Amino acid sequence: MEGVREMAGAIGSRARPAIMGIEPYVPGKPIEEVQREFGLRDVVKLASNENPLGPSPKVQEVLVRAAANLHRYPDGGAVRLRQALAAFHGVPENAVLVGNGSDELIKLIAESFVEPGDEVIVPTPSFSEYWFATQVMAGTTVAVPLGEGFQYDPERMLQAVTPRTKLMYLCTPNNPTGTYIPADALAEMVRRAPDHMLLVLDEAYHDYVEAEDYGEGLPFVKDGAKVIVLRTFSKLYALAALRVGYAVADPEIIDLVNRVREPFNVNALAQAAAVAALEDGEHRRNSFEMNRTGKRQLYTGLETLGCRCVPSQANFILVQTPYPSTRVFEQLLRRGVIVRDGAAFGLPDHLRISVGTREENARLLDALADVFRTLGGAGSRD
Protein backbone atom coordinates (compact mmCIF):
# COMPACT_ATOMS: atom_id res chain seq x y z
CA MET A 1 0.00 0.00 0.00
CA GLU A 2 2.86 2.35 0.83
CA GLY A 3 4.37 1.68 -2.58
CA VAL A 4 1.08 2.54 -4.27
CA ARG A 5 0.92 5.87 -2.43
CA GLU A 6 4.51 6.65 -3.41
CA MET A 7 3.73 5.87 -7.06
CA ALA A 8 0.64 8.10 -6.99
CA GLY A 9 2.72 10.91 -5.54
CA ALA A 10 5.37 10.46 -8.20
CA ILE A 11 2.78 10.56 -10.97
CA GLY A 12 1.14 13.62 -9.43
CA SER A 13 4.48 15.45 -9.47
CA ARG A 14 4.53 15.06 -13.26
CA ALA A 15 1.07 16.57 -13.76
CA ARG A 16 0.59 20.15 -14.88
CA PRO A 17 0.30 22.32 -11.74
CA ALA A 18 -2.74 24.13 -13.19
CA ILE A 19 -4.93 21.03 -12.98
CA MET A 20 -4.17 20.18 -9.36
CA GLY A 21 -6.70 22.67 -8.02
CA ILE A 22 -9.53 21.35 -10.19
CA GLU A 23 -12.25 19.31 -8.54
CA PRO A 24 -14.25 17.14 -10.98
CA TYR A 25 -17.66 18.56 -11.81
CA VAL A 26 -20.47 17.06 -9.76
CA PRO A 27 -23.78 17.11 -11.69
CA GLY A 28 -27.23 16.94 -10.19
CA LYS A 29 -28.10 13.55 -8.74
CA PRO A 30 -29.55 11.15 -11.32
CA ILE A 31 -32.95 9.58 -10.68
CA GLU A 32 -31.51 6.06 -10.49
CA GLU A 33 -29.10 7.00 -7.69
CA VAL A 34 -31.85 8.50 -5.55
CA GLN A 35 -34.04 5.47 -6.15
CA ARG A 36 -31.27 3.15 -4.93
CA GLU A 37 -30.20 5.32 -2.00
CA PHE A 38 -33.66 5.81 -0.50
CA GLY A 39 -35.48 2.75 -1.80
CA LEU A 40 -37.88 4.82 -3.89
CA ARG A 41 -39.67 4.06 -7.13
CA ASP A 42 -41.27 7.38 -8.02
CA VAL A 43 -38.66 10.15 -8.21
CA VAL A 44 -39.03 13.60 -9.78
CA LYS A 45 -35.92 15.36 -11.07
CA LEU A 46 -36.02 19.16 -11.15
CA ALA A 47 -32.28 19.73 -10.83
CA SER A 48 -30.62 19.94 -14.25
CA ASN A 49 -32.75 22.39 -16.23
CA GLU A 50 -34.02 19.72 -18.62
CA ASN A 51 -37.07 20.06 -20.85
CA PRO A 52 -39.83 17.95 -19.24
CA LEU A 53 -41.72 17.72 -22.53
CA GLY A 54 -38.99 15.51 -23.98
CA PRO A 55 -37.65 15.59 -27.54
CA SER A 56 -39.70 16.26 -30.63
CA PRO A 57 -41.45 13.21 -32.16
CA LYS A 58 -39.63 14.12 -35.39
CA VAL A 59 -36.34 13.72 -33.55
CA GLN A 60 -37.32 10.30 -32.27
CA GLU A 61 -38.24 9.16 -35.79
CA VAL A 62 -34.92 10.39 -37.17
CA LEU A 63 -32.96 8.62 -34.43
CA VAL A 64 -34.53 5.28 -35.31
CA ARG A 65 -33.47 5.65 -38.93
CA ALA A 66 -29.99 6.96 -38.06
CA ALA A 67 -29.33 3.98 -35.78
CA ALA A 68 -28.95 1.76 -38.86
CA ASN A 69 -25.67 3.50 -39.68
CA LEU A 70 -23.92 3.33 -36.32
CA HIS A 71 -21.04 1.46 -37.95
CA ARG A 72 -20.14 4.62 -39.89
CA TYR A 73 -18.14 7.55 -38.54
CA PRO A 74 -20.10 10.79 -38.23
CA ASP A 75 -19.57 13.72 -40.56
CA GLY A 76 -16.48 15.29 -39.01
CA GLY A 77 -17.48 18.75 -40.16
CA ALA A 78 -21.17 18.45 -39.20
CA VAL A 79 -21.85 20.04 -42.59
CA ARG A 80 -25.60 19.40 -42.79
CA LEU A 81 -26.18 20.69 -39.25
CA ARG A 82 -24.00 23.74 -39.80
CA GLN A 83 -25.90 24.51 -43.00
CA ALA A 84 -29.20 24.17 -41.17
CA LEU A 85 -28.02 26.45 -38.34
CA ALA A 86 -26.64 29.02 -40.79
CA ALA A 87 -29.99 29.16 -42.62
CA PHE A 88 -31.92 29.24 -39.33
CA HIS A 89 -29.96 32.25 -38.03
CA GLY A 90 -29.20 33.99 -41.31
CA VAL A 91 -25.41 33.77 -41.04
CA PRO A 92 -22.71 32.27 -43.30
CA GLU A 93 -22.00 28.58 -42.85
CA ASN A 94 -18.38 29.34 -41.90
CA ALA A 95 -19.65 31.45 -38.99
CA VAL A 96 -20.94 28.31 -37.21
CA LEU A 97 -19.04 25.70 -35.22
CA VAL A 98 -20.72 22.66 -33.67
CA GLY A 99 -19.54 21.15 -30.40
CA ASN A 100 -20.16 18.30 -28.00
CA GLY A 101 -22.45 20.54 -25.99
CA SER A 102 -21.62 24.12 -25.03
CA ASP A 103 -19.20 22.70 -22.45
CA GLU A 104 -16.81 21.55 -25.14
CA LEU A 105 -17.01 24.87 -26.95
CA ILE A 106 -16.16 26.76 -23.75
CA LYS A 107 -13.08 24.58 -23.36
CA LEU A 108 -12.13 24.95 -27.04
CA ILE A 109 -12.35 28.74 -26.73
CA ALA A 110 -9.99 28.66 -23.75
CA GLU A 111 -7.59 26.36 -25.61
CA SER A 112 -7.61 28.78 -28.52
CA PHE A 113 -7.04 32.05 -26.68
CA VAL A 114 -5.93 31.62 -23.06
CA GLU A 115 -2.27 31.34 -22.14
CA PRO A 116 -0.78 31.00 -18.61
CA GLY A 117 -1.45 34.16 -16.65
CA ASP A 118 -4.12 35.51 -18.98
CA GLU A 119 -7.26 36.76 -17.29
CA VAL A 120 -10.82 35.65 -17.96
CA ILE A 121 -13.65 37.68 -16.46
CA VAL A 122 -16.74 35.80 -15.30
CA PRO A 123 -19.85 36.83 -13.37
CA THR A 124 -20.48 35.15 -10.05
CA PRO A 125 -22.45 33.13 -9.28
CA SER A 126 -22.51 31.62 -12.74
CA PHE A 127 -21.68 28.51 -14.75
CA SER A 128 -18.59 26.76 -13.34
CA GLU A 129 -17.35 25.63 -16.76
CA TYR A 130 -15.89 29.09 -17.41
CA TRP A 131 -13.62 28.73 -14.39
CA PHE A 132 -12.79 25.12 -15.26
CA ALA A 133 -11.70 25.87 -18.83
CA THR A 134 -9.61 28.84 -17.68
CA GLN A 135 -7.92 26.76 -14.99
CA VAL A 136 -7.07 23.97 -17.44
CA MET A 137 -5.13 26.51 -19.49
CA ALA A 138 -3.43 28.00 -16.39
CA GLY A 139 -5.30 31.26 -16.82
CA THR A 140 -6.63 33.46 -14.02
CA THR A 141 -10.35 33.71 -13.42
CA VAL A 142 -11.50 37.17 -12.36
CA ALA A 143 -14.88 36.74 -10.68
CA VAL A 144 -17.14 39.80 -10.67
CA PRO A 145 -20.12 39.54 -8.29
CA LEU A 146 -23.58 40.20 -9.65
CA GLY A 147 -25.35 43.22 -8.22
CA GLU A 148 -28.43 43.58 -6.06
CA GLY A 149 -31.08 40.99 -6.85
CA PHE A 150 -28.46 39.03 -8.80
CA GLN A 151 -28.68 41.55 -11.62
CA TYR A 152 -25.70 42.17 -13.91
CA ASP A 153 -23.61 45.25 -13.19
CA PRO A 154 -22.10 46.02 -16.63
CA GLU A 155 -19.95 48.85 -15.31
CA ARG A 156 -18.39 46.62 -12.66
CA MET A 157 -17.70 43.96 -15.30
CA LEU A 158 -15.96 46.46 -17.57
CA GLN A 159 -13.92 47.93 -14.72
CA ALA A 160 -12.42 44.47 -14.18
CA VAL A 161 -10.78 44.52 -17.62
CA THR A 162 -6.97 44.81 -17.67
CA PRO A 163 -4.35 44.52 -20.42
CA ARG A 164 -4.15 40.78 -19.59
CA THR A 165 -7.87 40.13 -20.10
CA LYS A 166 -8.46 37.73 -22.98
CA LEU A 167 -12.11 36.72 -22.51
CA MET A 168 -15.22 37.92 -20.73
CA TYR A 169 -18.07 35.45 -20.27
CA LEU A 170 -21.62 36.75 -20.02
CA CYS A 171 -24.17 34.05 -19.30
CA THR A 172 -27.49 35.63 -20.18
CA PRO A 173 -29.94 34.49 -18.95
CA ASN A 174 -27.52 33.55 -16.21
CA ASN A 175 -27.25 30.16 -14.59
CA PRO A 176 -28.15 29.81 -11.67
CA THR A 177 -29.96 33.14 -11.24
CA GLY A 178 -32.11 33.45 -14.38
CA THR A 179 -31.25 37.15 -14.64
CA TYR A 180 -30.20 38.75 -17.93
CA ILE A 181 -28.51 41.72 -19.59
CA PRO A 182 -30.88 44.23 -21.22
CA ALA A 183 -30.25 45.15 -24.85
CA ASP A 184 -29.04 48.70 -24.17
CA ALA A 185 -26.57 47.56 -21.53
CA LEU A 186 -25.25 44.77 -23.75
CA ALA A 187 -24.77 47.15 -26.67
CA GLU A 188 -22.76 49.45 -24.42
CA MET A 189 -20.59 46.55 -23.23
CA VAL A 190 -19.89 45.45 -26.81
CA ARG A 191 -19.04 49.02 -27.79
CA ARG A 192 -16.61 49.48 -24.90
CA ALA A 193 -14.97 46.06 -25.07
CA PRO A 194 -11.25 46.54 -25.86
CA ASP A 195 -9.77 45.01 -28.98
CA HIS A 196 -7.60 42.56 -27.03
CA MET A 197 -10.63 40.91 -25.38
CA LEU A 198 -13.37 38.65 -26.76
CA LEU A 199 -16.89 38.73 -25.36
CA VAL A 200 -18.44 35.28 -25.09
CA LEU A 201 -22.22 35.38 -24.74
CA ASP A 202 -23.50 32.09 -23.37
CA GLU A 203 -27.15 32.05 -24.41
CA ALA A 204 -28.05 28.49 -23.43
CA TYR A 205 -31.40 29.69 -22.06
CA HIS A 206 -32.12 32.28 -24.75
CA ASP A 207 -35.10 30.33 -26.10
CA TYR A 208 -37.02 30.74 -22.83
CA VAL A 209 -36.72 34.53 -22.60
CA GLU A 210 -39.93 36.54 -22.25
CA ALA A 211 -38.43 39.96 -21.45
CA GLU A 212 -38.90 42.40 -24.31
CA ASP A 213 -35.66 44.25 -23.51
CA TYR A 214 -33.44 41.14 -23.53
CA GLY A 215 -30.10 41.69 -25.25
CA GLU A 216 -29.42 39.05 -27.91
CA GLY A 217 -25.89 38.47 -29.19
CA LEU A 218 -26.44 37.41 -32.80
CA PRO A 219 -27.09 40.94 -34.16
CA PHE A 220 -23.63 41.96 -32.92
CA VAL A 221 -22.03 39.00 -34.68
CA LYS A 222 -23.81 39.98 -37.89
CA ASP A 223 -22.53 43.54 -37.47
CA GLY A 224 -18.95 42.28 -37.30
CA ALA A 225 -18.32 42.65 -33.56
CA LYS A 226 -15.73 40.35 -31.98
CA VAL A 227 -18.36 38.42 -30.07
CA ILE A 228 -18.90 34.66 -29.74
CA VAL A 229 -22.46 33.48 -29.16
CA LEU A 230 -23.02 30.04 -27.66
CA ARG A 231 -26.29 28.15 -27.98
CA THR A 232 -27.32 24.61 -27.09
CA PHE A 233 -29.79 21.88 -28.01
CA SER A 234 -29.83 20.59 -24.43
CA LYS A 235 -32.54 22.90 -23.07
CA LEU A 236 -35.55 23.92 -25.16
CA TYR A 237 -34.80 21.29 -27.82
CA ALA A 238 -34.61 18.54 -25.16
CA LEU A 239 -31.50 16.81 -26.54
CA ALA A 240 -29.45 16.90 -23.33
CA ALA A 241 -28.45 13.23 -23.59
CA LEU A 242 -26.98 13.71 -27.07
CA ARG A 243 -24.67 16.65 -26.19
CA VAL A 244 -24.78 19.10 -29.05
CA GLY A 245 -24.22 22.84 -28.92
CA TYR A 246 -22.88 25.45 -31.30
CA ALA A 247 -21.02 28.74 -31.55
CA VAL A 248 -21.74 31.61 -33.92
CA ALA A 249 -19.02 34.20 -34.51
CA ASP A 250 -16.95 35.95 -37.14
CA PRO A 251 -15.57 33.27 -39.50
CA GLU A 252 -12.01 34.23 -38.51
CA ILE A 253 -12.79 33.42 -34.87
CA ILE A 254 -14.55 30.19 -35.82
CA ASP A 255 -11.52 29.14 -37.87
CA LEU A 256 -9.20 29.63 -34.90
CA VAL A 257 -11.39 27.65 -32.49
CA ASN A 258 -11.90 24.91 -35.06
CA ARG A 259 -8.14 24.29 -35.11
CA VAL A 260 -8.24 22.76 -31.60
CA ARG A 261 -11.45 20.79 -32.13
CA GLU A 262 -11.14 17.01 -32.00
CA PRO A 263 -12.24 15.18 -35.17
CA PHE A 264 -15.69 13.57 -35.02
CA ASN A 265 -16.50 15.54 -31.87
CA VAL A 266 -20.29 15.41 -32.39
CA ASN A 267 -21.79 11.97 -32.98
CA ALA A 268 -24.02 11.13 -35.94
CA LEU A 269 -27.18 10.67 -33.86
CA ALA A 270 -26.73 14.09 -32.27
CA GLN A 271 -26.24 15.76 -35.65
CA ALA A 272 -29.32 14.13 -37.18
CA ALA A 273 -31.44 14.88 -34.11
CA ALA A 274 -30.40 18.54 -34.03
CA VAL A 275 -31.36 19.06 -37.68
CA ALA A 276 -34.77 17.50 -37.03
CA ALA A 277 -35.26 19.58 -33.88
CA LEU A 278 -34.61 22.80 -35.77
CA GLU A 279 -37.35 21.87 -38.21
CA ASP A 280 -40.03 21.35 -35.55
CA GLY A 281 -41.36 24.80 -34.71
CA GLU A 282 -44.43 23.38 -32.99
CA HIS A 283 -42.30 21.52 -30.46
CA ARG A 284 -40.35 24.70 -29.72
CA ARG A 285 -43.57 26.63 -29.13
CA ASN A 286 -45.03 23.90 -26.92
CA SER A 287 -41.83 23.72 -24.87
CA PHE A 288 -41.78 27.48 -24.40
CA GLU A 289 -45.43 27.56 -23.31
CA MET A 290 -45.00 24.67 -20.87
CA ASN A 291 -42.11 26.53 -19.28
CA ARG A 292 -43.99 29.83 -19.16
CA THR A 293 -47.01 28.39 -17.39
CA GLY A 294 -44.87 26.16 -15.17
CA LYS A 295 -42.86 29.11 -13.89
CA ARG A 296 -46.01 30.92 -12.89
CA GLN A 297 -47.27 27.84 -11.09
CA LEU A 298 -44.00 27.61 -9.16
CA TYR A 299 -43.84 31.34 -8.39
CA THR A 300 -47.30 31.23 -6.82
CA GLY A 301 -46.70 28.05 -4.86
CA LEU A 302 -43.22 28.95 -3.64
CA GLU A 303 -44.18 32.43 -2.50
CA THR A 304 -47.16 30.96 -0.64
CA LEU A 305 -44.65 28.78 1.24
CA GLY A 306 -42.64 31.84 2.28
CA CYS A 307 -39.85 31.52 -0.29
CA ARG A 308 -38.36 34.41 -2.22
CA CYS A 309 -38.01 33.80 -5.96
CA VAL A 310 -35.55 35.58 -8.23
CA PRO A 311 -37.49 36.54 -11.39
CA SER A 312 -36.17 34.21 -14.09
CA GLN A 313 -35.92 34.35 -17.86
CA ALA A 314 -34.81 30.72 -18.01
CA ASN A 315 -36.34 27.29 -17.32
CA PHE A 316 -35.44 27.31 -13.63
CA ILE A 317 -35.97 29.53 -10.60
CA LEU A 318 -33.44 30.49 -7.93
CA VAL A 319 -35.32 30.29 -4.64
CA GLN A 320 -34.34 31.58 -1.20
CA THR A 321 -35.69 29.26 1.48
CA PRO A 322 -36.31 29.94 5.21
CA TYR A 323 -33.94 27.06 6.10
CA PRO A 324 -30.38 26.14 5.07
CA SER A 325 -30.42 24.87 1.51
CA THR A 326 -28.52 21.64 2.15
CA ARG A 327 -30.99 20.55 4.81
CA VAL A 328 -33.92 21.31 2.54
CA PHE A 329 -32.20 19.59 -0.41
CA GLU A 330 -31.56 16.42 1.60
CA GLN A 331 -35.10 16.31 2.98
CA LEU A 332 -36.50 16.66 -0.52
CA LEU A 333 -34.36 13.74 -1.71
CA ARG A 334 -35.94 11.54 0.95
CA ARG A 335 -39.32 12.48 -0.51
CA GLY A 336 -38.26 11.61 -4.04
CA VAL A 337 -37.70 15.14 -5.35
CA ILE A 338 -34.32 16.19 -6.75
CA VAL A 339 -33.41 19.89 -6.95
CA ARG A 340 -30.03 21.67 -6.99
CA ASP A 341 -28.51 22.72 -3.70
CA GLY A 342 -27.53 26.38 -3.86
CA ALA A 343 -24.48 25.66 -1.72
CA ALA A 344 -22.84 24.40 -4.92
CA PHE A 345 -23.00 28.00 -6.20
CA GLY A 346 -21.97 29.62 -2.91
CA LEU A 347 -25.60 30.30 -2.00
CA PRO A 348 -26.27 28.26 1.15
CA ASP A 349 -29.82 29.49 1.61
CA HIS A 350 -30.99 29.00 -1.97
CA LEU A 351 -32.21 26.18 -4.17
CA ARG A 352 -32.25 26.13 -7.97
CA ILE A 353 -35.46 24.47 -9.09
CA SER A 354 -36.01 23.46 -12.72
CA VAL A 355 -39.46 23.94 -14.19
CA GLY A 356 -41.19 20.60 -14.72
CA THR A 357 -44.58 19.45 -15.88
CA ARG A 358 -47.62 20.70 -13.99
CA GLU A 359 -47.70 17.42 -12.05
CA GLU A 360 -43.98 17.52 -11.24
CA ASN A 361 -44.23 21.12 -10.06
CA ALA A 362 -47.15 20.22 -7.80
CA ARG A 363 -45.16 17.29 -6.41
CA LEU A 364 -42.26 19.61 -5.59
CA LEU A 365 -44.53 22.13 -3.86
CA ASP A 366 -46.23 19.45 -1.75
CA ALA A 367 -42.88 17.93 -0.77
CA LEU A 368 -41.42 21.34 0.07
CA ALA A 369 -44.39 22.19 2.28
CA ASP A 370 -43.87 18.91 4.13
CA VAL A 371 -40.13 19.62 4.53
CA PHE A 372 -40.83 23.06 5.96
CA ARG A 373 -43.28 21.59 8.45
CA THR A 374 -40.64 19.07 9.50
CA LEU A 375 -37.86 21.60 9.85
CA GLY A 376 -40.14 24.11 11.53
CA GLY A 377 -41.07 21.49 14.08
CA ALA A 378 -37.38 21.03 14.80
CA GLY A 379 -37.30 24.69 15.74
CA SER A 380 -33.90 25.54 14.28
CA ARG A 381 -32.28 26.92 11.13
CA ASP A 382 -28.94 25.28 11.95
HELIX and SHEET records of a PDB file:
HELIX    1   1 GLU A    2  ARG A   14  1                                  13    
HELIX    2   2 PRO A   17  ILE A   19  5                                   3    
HELIX    3   3 ILE A   31  PHE A   38  1                                   8    
HELIX    4   4 PRO A   57  ALA A   66  1                                  10    
HELIX    5   5 ALA A   67  ASN A   69  5                                   3    
HELIX    6   6 VAL A   79  HIS A   89  1                                  11    
HELIX    7   7 GLU A   93  ALA A   95  5                                   3    
HELIX    8   8 GLY A  101  PHE A  113  1                                  13    
HELIX    9   9 GLU A  129  VAL A  136  1                                   8    
HELIX   10  10 GLU A  148  PHE A  150  5                                   3    
HELIX   11  11 PRO A  154  GLN A  159  1                                   6    
HELIX   12  12 ALA A  183  ARG A  192  1                                  10    
HELIX   13  13 HIS A  206  TYR A  208  5                                   3    
HELIX   14  14 LEU A  218  LYS A  222  1                                   5    
HELIX   15  15 ALA A  240  LEU A  242  5                                   3    
HELIX   16  16 PRO A  251  ASN A  258  1                                   8    
HELIX   17  17 ALA A  268  GLU A  279  1                                  12    
HELIX   18  18 GLY A  281  THR A  304  1                                  24    
HELIX   19  19 SER A  325  ARG A  334  1                                  10    
HELIX   20  20 GLY A  342  PHE A  345  5                                   4    
HELIX   21  21 ARG A  358  ALA A  378  1                                  21    
SHEET    1   A 2 VAL A  44  LYS A  45  0                                        
SHEET    2   A 2 VAL A 337  ILE A 338  1                                        
SHEET    1   B 7 VAL A  96  GLY A  99  0                                        
SHEET    2   B 7 GLY A 245  VAL A 248 -1                                        
SHEET    3   B 7 VAL A 227  THR A 232 -1                                        
SHEET    4   B 7 LEU A 198  ASP A 202  1                                        
SHEET    5   B 7 THR A 165  CYS A 171  1                                        
SHEET    6   B 7 GLU A 119  THR A 124  1                                        
SHEET    7   B 7 THR A 140  PRO A 145  1                                        
SHEET    1   C 4 ARG A 308  VAL A 310  0                                        
SHEET    2   C 4 PHE A 316  GLN A 320 -1                                        
SHEET    3   C 4 HIS A 350  SER A 354 -1                                        
SHEET    4   C 4 ARG A 340  ASP A 341 -1                                        
END                                                                             
